[in-house]
């Protein structure tokens, strides 16, 4: 359904309205959103395939730790050690 919206904004709207810079920017952003939707669908489909067909568990690779960036305490400890 969404690809039709992009096509309609790009092709059909041109038949009825002239397009300037803001209109083409809107159409470009719609197409960028379409590409992002396809990318996310591919990622979700890949995970679903891994779980359902291959039967492998999928690990969550995101970090649970909040100390990815150096904190003031860590930097103070580092200075004392030197």
C-alpha positions as CSV (number, residue, x, y, z in Angstrom):
1,X,0.0,0.0,0.0
2,X,2.8,2.5,0.9
3,X,4.6,2.0,-2.4
4,X,1.4,3.1,-4.1
5,X,1.4,6.3,-2.0
6,X,4.9,7.1,-3.1
7,X,4.1,6.4,-6.7
8,X,0.9,8.5,-6.5
9,X,2.7,11.4,-5.0
10,X,5.4,11.2,-7.6
11,X,3.4,10.4,-10.8
12,X,-0.3,11.1,-10.3
13,X,0.2,14.4,-8.5
14,X,2.3,15.7,-11.3
15,X,-0.7,15.4,-13.7
16,X,-2.7,17.8,-11.5
17,X,-0.2,20.1,-9.8
18,X,3.1,21.6,-10.9
19,X,5.9,20.7,-8.5
20,X,8.5,23.0,-7.1
21,X,11.3,22.4,-4.6
22,X,9.2,21.7,-1.5
23,X,7.0,19.2,-3.4
24,X,10.0,17.3,-4.8
25,X,11.6,17.3,-1.3
26,X,8.4,15.7,0.1
27,X,8.5,13.1,-2.6
28,X,12.2,12.4,-2.0
29,X,11.5,12.0,1.7
30,X,8.6,9.6,1.0
31,X,11.0,7.4,-1.1
32,X,13.6,7.5,1.6
33,X,11.0,6.3,4.1
34,X,10.1,3.5,1.7
35,X,13.7,2.4,1.5
36,X,13.9,2.4,5.3
37,X,10.8,0.3,5.5
38,X,12.1,-2.3,3.0
39,X,15.4,-2.4,5.0
40,X,13.7,-3.0,8.3
41,X,11.4,-5.6,6.8
42,X,14.5,-7.4,5.5
43,X,16.1,-7.4,8.9
44,X,12.9,-8.7,10.5
45,X,12.5,-11.4,7.9
46,X,16.1,-12.5,8.4
47,X,15.5,-12.9,12.1
48,X,12.2,-14.7,11.6
49,X,13.9,-17.1,9.1
50,X,16.8,-17.8,11.5
51,X,14.4,-18.6,14.3
52,X,11.6,-20.5,12.4
53,X,13.5,-22.3,9.6
54,X,17.0,-22.8,11.0
55,X,15.9,-23.2,14.6
56,X,18.8,-21.2,15.9
57,X,18.3,-18.9,18.9
58,X,19.0,-15.2,18.1
59,X,21.1,-13.3,20.6
60,X,20.5,-9.7,21.5
61,X,23.8,-7.9,20.5
62,X,22.8,-4.6,22.1
63,X,24.8,-3.5,25.1
64,X,23.0,-3.5,28.5
65,X,25.9,-1.6,30.1
66,X,25.6,2.2,30.5
67,X,29.4,2.6,30.9
68,X,30.2,2.6,27.2
69,X,31.4,6.2,27.5
70,X,34.0,7.1,30.1
71,X,32.5,8.6,33.2
72,X,34.1,11.2,35.5
73,X,34.7,8.5,38.2
74,X,36.5,6.3,35.7
75,X,38.7,9.1,34.5
76,X,39.5,10.1,38.1
77,X,40.5,6.5,38.9
78,X,42.7,6.5,35.7
79,X,44.4,9.7,36.8
80,X,45.1,8.3,40.3
81,X,46.6,5.1,38.9
82,X,49.0,7.1,36.8
